[in-house]
């Protein structure tokens, strides 16, 4: 088994690295990695319905879609991520215990063992969570590719929990869709439960040493220049793109109501594959031109701030909404 202790902290790179290892390596692999502040959304989620867009923008938090399903999670440098990539997918056991059959217990057991050796009573509970005193510190998810399984999980060690709460604090009434919704749990940092203080690098090294000792075939591996070039290519072409992170969201309806200098504006959007399909605009503003012209202008536009702004800049907005600025209308049509 190859053991990769990756020091990159770019979330676009790290999510690309997982896919690269899954699809291009033939060996079993174990990976440890950390991300700069970011929200990582599940494969089948509506990204906009999972994040607090204003908070994410103000705090320069990146948003990235991962390969696996499940809910959105917050990463920062106080969080360690672990990944197993393994050949030969196991089938459900005869007892019907999915956790046993698909190996969740096997993949999280090293984490539990390390924490228990440090005097922390960590346990596996529910479908895919690790908890301490009933509070979650790790969520886990899976993705299958041909005859290989990717299992990854988070380890909240010393994360900024205020940022976690702020980045994921979204108004659920704004969006209507059938996408997978995240279930929020009470969370805790591992560092708060240690008998003796450790910094995150010491904790990371303990996990890595444990893996090297537990698995006799474990060999340290560092990405080659060829690996890094391929990962960066996948990063730029997929994981850092709007199309992957936002455009692949399941269809949704969004309602937004803002106060402008020209009165209240309420927008209703139908969005599919990240593209605005239908628009309705209501409010107590004054208008000159037909609102249907403005609605039709925006139909077919990418549901992103930059693309909406570019469309609005093509017209004299004051002919449609008196005393309403492009900045205000861009905000009304986005999030």
N, C-alpha and C positions, 0 to 999 in steps of 0.2 A: 504493500500500500504506500502510495506517495503522500507525504505529509507536507503541506504548503502553509507556511507561516507568512502570509502576505502583508506587506507594510503599506500598500496603496490605501488611500482613504477617500478616493473619488468614487462616489456611489455608482456612477455610470460605468466606470471601469470594473468595479467589483462585481456588479451584476452581470456584466459581459463576461468576466472571467469564469463565473459559475457555468454559464452556457458553453463557453469554449471548452472547459474541462469535461463537462458532461458529454459533449458531442464529438470531441476530437481525441481524447485520451482513451486508452483501452484499460488502463490500470484502475483499481480501486483507489480513491483519494480521500484525504481528510484535509480540510482547509480552515484556517482561522484568519479573520479579517475584521477591520473596523471601517465604518463610514463617517465622514463629516456629516453635520446635521442634515437629515433627509427624512422624507416620508416614503416608505416603500409600500406600494399598494399591491393587492392581490391580482392575479391574472384576469379574474372575471369581474372586477369592480369598476364602478363609475368613479373615476379619479376625483372629479370635482365634488362629489357627494361625500368624500372621505376626508377632505382637507379643509382647513380654515385658510382660504386663499389670501386674505389680507395679512394674517399672521405669517404665513409662509413667505410672502413677498417681503415683508418688513424685516424678517430675520434671515433672509437669503438661504432658505431651506430648500434643497433640491427635492423634486418629486420624481420617483422612478417606479415603473411597473416591473414586477418580477415574473419569472416563469411559473411559479407555483400559485395555487389558489389560496383561499383563506382571506383574512382581514388585513387592513392597513396597520403598519407598525412604524414607530418612530426610532430612528437611529441617530446616535451622535458618538463622539469619541469616548464616551463613558459606557458604551455598549460594545460587547464583543459578539461577533457572529461566527457560528461554526457550520460547516457544510460537510456532509458525507456524500460521495458519489460512488456507487457500488454496482457491480455487474450482477446479473441473475436476480431478477425481481422475484421476491417471495410471494406466494399465494396465501390467501387467508387460511388460518389454521382450521383443523377439523372441529374445534370448539366454537368456531365462528367469531373468535376474538380478533377483531380487525387490528387492534393495537399490537397484538402478538404477531399476527400474520404478516403485517407490513412493517414490523420492526421498529416502531417508535421507541419501545422500551430499550431495544438494543442501541439505538442511536443516542438516546439521552442518558443512558447508564453511565458513560464516562463523566458527564457533567455532575450527575448525582453523586458518584463516587468521590470526585474531587471535593465537592462541597461538604460531604459528610466527613471526609478526612480533615477538613478545616473546622469541624464542629457545627456545621450548619445543617439543619434538618430539612433538606430539600426533598420534594416529592413530586411524582408525576400524577396529575389529576385531569379529569375531563377528557376531552378529545385529543388535545395536543399541547397542554400547558405544563410548565414546571412552576411550583409554588413554594413559598416559605411562609409558614403561619397563615395559610389561606390566601396570600397575596401573590400575584403572578410576577415572575421575573424572566420568564422565557416562553415564547410562542414558537411553534414548530409547524412546518409545512413540507409538502412533497411535490415532486414533478417526475413523471416517467418519460423516458425517451428510449424507444426500442427495448433493448434488454438491459437498460441501465436506470437506476433510481437515484434521484437527487433528493436528499433530505437536508433541510437547513433550519437553524433556529437562532433566536436572539438570546443574549445573556445581559440583562440590565445589571451593570456593576456599579457605576457611579454616574448614571445619566441625569441630565437636567429634567426632572419630572415636570417642572412648570412648562418647559418647551414641549414636552410630550403632550401635555394636556392642551396647550395653546394651539399646536399644529393640527391636532385631530379634533378640535372642538368646532364641529360644523353644524349649521342649522338644518336639521333633517326635513323641515317643512318646505324648504326651498326646492327640493328635487323630488320628482316622482319617477321611479324606474323599478325594474325587476332585478337589478344587479345585486350581487352578494354584498350584504352589509356587515361591517365590522361589529363585533360585540365588545364593548368596553369592559375592562375588568379593573379591580383595584390592583395597583402595581407597587413594587418595592424594588429597591436596589440591594444587590447582594452585599455590598460593602457595609450596609447598616446592620448586618447580622453576623459579621465575622467576630470571632473571639479575640483575634489579634489583627491589627490594621495591616492591610496590603494595598499597594497601588495597583492600577489596572494592568500595567506591564508585568508585574510580579505574578498576578493571577493568571494572565495569559500564558506566561512561561510555565506555570504549574500544570495547566491543562495540556500544553504541548508535550512536556516531559512525560506526563501520565500516558499519553497516546503512544509515545515512542517506546515506553516500557511495557505497555499492555499488549501491543501488537509487534511481535518479533520481526515481522516483515516490513515494518514501517521505515521508509527511507525519506530523509529530508529532501525537498525538491524546491528549487527556485525557478521562476519563469525565465526561459531563455529569451534572447532578443527576438527570435521568431515568434515565440508565444506572445510577447508583449505587443509586437506589431499587429498580430492577428486580433488580439483582444481589443486594442485601440481601434482597429477598423470596425469591429462589431460594436464597440462603444459609440463611435461616431455615426454609424449607419443605422443603428437601432436604438440603443438604450438612452442616448442623449437627444432623441428626436421627439417632437410634439406628437407625431403620428403614433408612436408606440406608447408614450406615457399618458396621452389624453385622447387621441383620436381613436384608439381601440376600445374606448369605454362603450359599454352597451348603450343602446338608445335611451334617451331620457327626456323628460319635460322639466323646464326650469321656469320659475316665476320670480321676478325681482321687482322691488318697489323702492324707489329712491326719491328724495326731495331735491329739487333743482331750483335754480334761480327763477325759472319760468313756471314752477309748480311741481306737483307730484307726477312722476312718470312710472308706469307699471308695464313691464314687458313679459310676454309669455312666449317661450321658445320651445319648439320641438327639434331635438338634435339626434342625429343618427350617424354613427361612425365619425363623430367629431364635427359634422357639418350641419349647419342650421338649415332645416328643411322648411319650417313654417314660422312666421313671426306675427304677433299681434301686439299693438301698442295702445295703452289706455292711459288716462290721466285727466287732470284738471288744467293742463297747459292750454295755451292758445296756439293755433296753427293756421297756416295760410294754404300750403299745398295739401294734396291728398295724402293721408297717412299710408294708404295702400301702396303708393309709389315708394315710400321709404321702407315699408315692410318687404316689398318685392326686391328692393335693392340688396337687402341683407340675406335673403334666401339664397342658399348655395355657398355661403361664406363659412370659412373655418371658424369654429367657436373658440377663438382666441383673441386676446386683447389687441395684438398687433394687426391682425387681419380685419377686425371690425373697425378699428380706427382708420385703416387705409381706405375702407369703403366709405366711411363718413366724410373723410377729407375730399372725396371726389365730388361732393355736392355742397351747396350752400345750405347748411343745416337750418339756419334761421328762417328759411322759406317754409320749413315744415314745423319746427318747434320754436316759438318765439322765446328769446332769452334763455335758451338751453344750450350749453356749450358742448363741444365734441367730447371733452373730458367727462362731462356728466353722462352723456349718452353712451359712451364707451363703457362706463361703469354700470349703467343700467342693463346693457346687453351681455355683460360678462358675469362676474360672480360677486 
